[in-house]
Amino acid sequence: MNRAGRYEIIGRLGRGGMSTVYKARAPITGRIVALKILRPRDEIFVDLVGEQRLREIFVEEARIMGEISHDHIAKIIDCDEDNGIPFIVLEYYSHSIGDLIGEAYEVEYDSREVSIARTVHYTRQALQGLERLHFAGIIHRDIKPFNLMLTDDDRVKIIDFGLSRVRGEEKMSIPGMQVGSPYYAAPEQERDPAKADARADLYAVGVLLYRMLTGRLVDMSAEIAVPSNLNSELDEAWDQFLLKSIAKDPEQRFQSALEMRVALEQLFSNWQVGSEDRCALLSKSNGAAARPIPAEPLIEIPSRIMYKDMRQRCGLDDLFRPIQWFDHPLETINPHLLQDPVTGLWWQRCGSGFALDWQQAHEYVEHLNLNNFQAKSNWRLPTVEELVSILRAPTAYREFCLPPQFEPGLHWLWSADHCTQKAAWMADIMESYIGRLDKDGTATVCAVSCDR
């Protein structure tokens, strides 16, 4: 498939039971968008629901998104059809909570823990989005990491309303059909999706919150581990909040998104105050030792690094975090420049100041050299190995306790290395891991230079 209406298809982003989502290019402007096309995966599904009803459900999703305007709900750009098949055009986002935690196709595998401050930041925004949806009588019913996208400026956007229920109307009733995603769907939603209310969405948020803070999923078929036993930075107050969020009985949970958000904000505020006296870097994550000063210069020539080779090449664990850390501070030369006394590298402290795609990132570096930025004309994108050297060992306090080296607010940084024709490697400087990013996606540039 090369086109859908006026839009040029340039890649597939994902596929669900009812539709397929593509990356597409808009006419004239060339803007990259997400294009969702009605394309059921299974013919049995079509036979059970009927083509006309599927079409009505799909168009209803577009109508729902078009009616709601909120900072944490994805906006619809267009809705049209191609050869009689409807499609929805949405804003394209290259980051998600799922990518952030490293959730795998096998969902039950452990994921990356996220700092408490960052977890609260995202969860609070997701709850604000749900406040707006629930006010409109919309129950999402499929809140999960990959349905919470992240913008360039780190805002959550709720997507995918294909399974939502509006003002009590059940759009798609098939006996025995599962509505929602395993592990994230509330117990009552699994029993009877038509009777699940707003508290089912809050359960899914609770599971996500538990996972972000512990790296584990909630398994209702087994005894739930006390969160503070999995993350030493949590205390009894966090245990009470999290276990209430994922209670089997909806009556025992928070009763509204507003109630849950206010309780979370108060919990975090109390935790911050109680943590001020303990502000310090924790000992190395997972018992990792400090990385020794390299005997040879870090690799500075860009290359293609296959996914299967990256961990061994750069000393990363199964979740693409450094096994060992360079445990040393960079020296601030001026507001725009940092110098690494160990590697001898010079780094932009503030970066590009805005997110860029892969091509724009290279153009930006050329701009730095043409303008002799900081009296240097040999700026370049850093390699992954060089980016690993500036990642800090994870600590729950890093965002409000540690003196910043780079400009606060920097998150994803492009590397010079790529893994496929369409994706390059990047570093998450906040959560300290290496990941892949679509070249049409966006990240910041922190250029690097060397006196050699």
N, C-alpha and C positions, 0 to 999 in steps of 0.2 A: 504494500500500500504506500503510494507516494504522496497523495494529497487527500484532504478532506475539505471540500468546499474551496475556500480561498487560501487555506492553510497548507503549507508544505510540511509533510511528516519527515522528521530527521532522526527519530529513534523511539524505542519503546521504553516506557518508564515502569510499567507494572500491569498486572492483569488480575481481575477479580472474577467472581462468579457471573456477574452480569455485564461487565464492561472492561474495556482495555484503555489504558492511559498512555498517550504518546507525548513525546516532546515535539513541538512543532514551531515553525517560523511564520509569523504573521506577514501578510503582504505589505508592501511599501515601507513600513517602519523596520521590518526585520526583527521585531521583538520576539524573544523566545517565550512560548506559552506552553501550558499543559493542556492537552486536548483529550477529553474523555469521550469515547465512542461506545454506543450501545452494541455490545458484541458478547452475548452469553457464551460461557465456556462449554456448556453441556446442552445437547439437544433435548435431553430429558427435562432439563429445567424449563426450556421453552414450551415443551408439551404440557407440563404441569401448570404453568402460569398463563401461557398464551402470548403470542407476539404482540397483540394490541395492548394487553395489560402491562407487559414489560415496557412498552414504549411510553405508556401513560406514567408509569412509575419513574422512568428515567427523566422525562420532561418535568415531572413534579419536583425532582431533586433540584433541577435548574431554577424552578420557580421559588423554592424554599430559599436557596442561596441568594437569589435576586432580591427577595423581600427583606433580608436581614443585613443591616449595615453595622458592623462592629469591628473594633480594632483587632480582635483576636479570632475572627471568623473569616475564612478565605472569601475573596470577592469573585463573582462570576464576571467575565468579560463579554461573553457572547454565547448564544445558543442558536444552532442552525441544523441543517441536515444535508447529507450528501447521498444522492441516489436513494432517497427515502429513508436513510438511516440517520437518526438524530445524534448530535454530538454537542458537548459543552466545552467551552473554552474558559480556562482558569488561569490565574496568575501562576507562574512557574517558580517553584522554590527548590533549591538544590540541597538544603539541609533539613533534617528532621530529628525529633527526639530519638527515633529508632537508630539513626546513624550515630548520634551522640553516645548512646549507651552500648552500641555495637551489638544490637539484638540480631541474632542469626536466624536463618531459615528454620532451624530447629530451635523454636522459641524457648524451650525449657533449659537450654544451655545458660550458664552464668553470663552476665553482662558486666560492663564497666560501671563501677560506682561513680556517682556524680557528687561534687561538693555540695554541702548542705545549702549554702547561699544560692548556688545556681539552681539546685533542685527546687527550692522555694520560689525563686524567680519565675521558673517555667510553670510550676504547678499553680501558682497564684493567677497567672495569665490564662491558663486553661480553664480555671474555675470562673474567671470573669466572662470568658466566652460562653460557658455553660449557663451562667446567670442569664445572659441575653437569650439564649436558645430556649431555656425553660420558661422564661417570661412569655415567649411567643408560643408556648405549648408544644415545643419540639423536643422530643427525646432522641438523642443521637443514636444510642445503642451499639456504637462500634468505636468507642474511645480506646485508642491503643497508640503505642509510640510512633508508628509510621503514619498515623492520621493526625499527628501534631507536627506541622511543619514549622521551620524557623526562618525568619527573614534575615536579611543582611545585618539589620540592627538588633538582632536577637529577640524578636517578638514571636510569640506563638500564634499560629494560625490553624484553626480547626478545619479539617477538610473531610470529604467523603460522607455525604448525607444519604447514600443509597439505601441504608437500612433504618433510617430514622422514622419515627412515628409522629404525625402531626395532629395535635388536638384530639388524641385518642383514636384516630383512624388508622386501622391496620392496612397498609398498602398491599402487602404480599403475604397471604395466609396459606401456608402449605403444611399440612400435618407432618410433624417430625423434622421439619427444616430448622437448622440451627441459625439463630440470628445473633451476630456478634462473633468475636474471636475467642478461641480457646484461651483459658486462663484469665482473660480480661472481662469476659461476660459475667455478670452477677448470677448467683445461683438461681434466683427467681426468674431471671431472663432466660436461662437455659431450660427451666421447667415450662414456662409459658411466656414467650416473648410479648404477647399482646397485653399482658398484665403488668409488665415491667414499667416503673415510673421513673421520675428524675433521679431517684436514689440509686438506680442501676448505673447511671452515668457516673455518679459519685463513687460507687464501688470501683469502677474501672480506673478512676483517678487515684483511688487509694492503692490499688494494685501497682499502678505506675509509680507512685510515690515510694512505695515499699521497695520496688525494684531499683529505682534510681539511687536510693540511699544504701541498699544492701547488696546490689548485684544479683539478687535472687528473685525468683517468681514466687507467688503465693500458690500453694497447692492445697486446695480445700479437702482433698482426699487424705491428707496427712496432717500431723500436728504442725501448726504454724510456728516457725522459729521466732523467738522474741527478737525484734529488730536490734536492740542494743547489744545482743550477743553476737551479732554479725558486723556491727559498726560501732567501735568504741567511742565515737564522738556523739552518739545518741545516748539519751538518758531515759529515765522512767516516764517523763512527760511525753517524749517522742513515742515510746512504746504504747502508751495509752491512746495517743492520737491515731497512730497507724492502725492499731488493732480495732479501734472504733470504726475507722474508715472502711475496713474490709470485713466487718461483721457479717455473718451469714444472714442474719435476720435484718431486713431493711429498717425495722423499727429501732434497732440498736445503733444505726449509723447516724451520720449527720443528716438532717432532714432537708437541707437546701444547699445549693452551691454557695450562697452568701454566708450561711452559717459556717460552712467548712472553711471558706476563705478567711473569714475573720478569726476563726480559731487558729488557723495556720499562721497568720500574720502575728498573732499574739504569742504563739509558741516560739516562733523564730526570734521575735524581739526579746523574749525572756532568755532564750538560749544565747543570743549575742551578749547580753549583759553579763550572764554567768560565765561567759568564755573569755572576757576581756583580760582577766588576771592570768589566763593560761595561754595567751597569745605567743606562739612560738612555732617554729617548724617542728613537725613531728619527726620521729626517726623514720628511716626509709620505708616506703610502702612495701608491704609483703616481705619485709626483712631484707630488701635489696641493699647491697653495699654501694658506697659511693664509687662512681666510675673513675678509674685512674686517669691521670693526664696522658693524652695519646702520645705514643712514641713517634708517630708520623702524622703529618698534616691530614686533616679530614678530607674526604673525597670532595672535590669542588667542580668536577666535570659532570654536567648533566647526562643522565642515561635513562634507558628504559629498565625499570625494575618490575618484574612480574610479581603478581600478588603472592604466589607460592614462595617467592624468594625473599620477600621484604623482611620478614621477621629475623631470619638468620643474618641477612646482610647488615641490618642496623641494630641488632641486639634487642629485639622486641619480644614480649610475651605473647600468649595466644590472643589477647585482646589488643595487641599492637601498642602496648605501653612499654617504655624502656625497662629492661630488666635491671639496669644500673643507671645511675644518674650522675651527671656532672654537678657535684655539690660545691659550687662556688658562685659568687655574685659577679655580675658584669659591672664594669665601672662606667658611671655616667660622665661623659665628657662635656656635654652641653645638652640643652633640651631636645636636640635632634639626633644625638649621636651617642652610641654605647660602644665600649671596647671590651673584648673578652681577653683578659690577661693570660688565659690558658691556651686558647686556640689562635690568638693573634688576630681574630676577625673583628671587623668594624660592622656594627649593625645600625640600621635606621631605628631610632627609638619610637617615633610616632607612626611609622609606616606610611602608606599612601593616604591614609585618612578616610578612605572610602573603599567599598568592595568593588572588585574588578573581575571580569572573566579572564580566561587564560591568555587570550590574545592581547587584551588590554593591559594585563600584567607585564607582558614583555615590552609593550609600547611605553609603559610608565618607566621601566628601567632605562630604556633608551633616552627618555626625557631627562632623567636624573643625570645621565652621563653627558648629554648635550649641554646641560646647564651647570656642569661641574659642581654638583651638589656636595657641600661640605669640602670643597677643594679636592674632590676626587672624581675621576672619570672612568673608574673600573668597577662600577656597581653592577650587580647581577642578582638573579634569583638564587636563594640558597638551595643547596641540595638537601635531601632528606637527612643525611648524616649530620649536616651542619644544624638543621632544625632540631634534631634530637639533642644536640649539645646545649640548647637553651631551655629545654623543658625542665620544669621543677618537679620534684617528688610530690605527689598529691598530698594535700592536707586540707581538712575541712575549713581551715582558717584563711586560706590563701587570698580570698577576695576582699576581706576587710581587716586583715591582720598584718599581712606581709607588705613591706615597702615595695612599691612597684618598680620593676626594672624597665619594662616597656610601657608605653602609654596605656593607662587603664582603658579597658573597653575593647582592646584588640582580642580577637577570638580565633578565627581561622586564617592561616597563613599559607600562601602558595609556596610550593617547592619548585625547583627547576626540573625535577624528575617526573617522568610519566610512566603509566603502567599499561595503557592501551592507546589506541588512536584517539579515543574520545574521552579519556580520563587521565588525570594527573594526581600526584600525591600532594597532600597538604598536612599541616600540623594544627591540632587544636591546642593553642597555647594556654587556654584556661583549664582544660581538663587533662592535658598532658598525654596525648596519644597521636598516632599517625593514622591517617585515613585517606581514602580515595575520593576524588571530587570530579564530577562532570566538568569538562573544560568550558561548557556553556554556563556552568554555575559560577558563583562568585566567592571570593575570599580577598583578604587584604594582602598587600605586598609589604614585607619588611626586607628591603634589599640588603645585601651584604657586600663587603669589600675587604680586600686583604692587601697588605703592603708588599707581599711577595711578588 
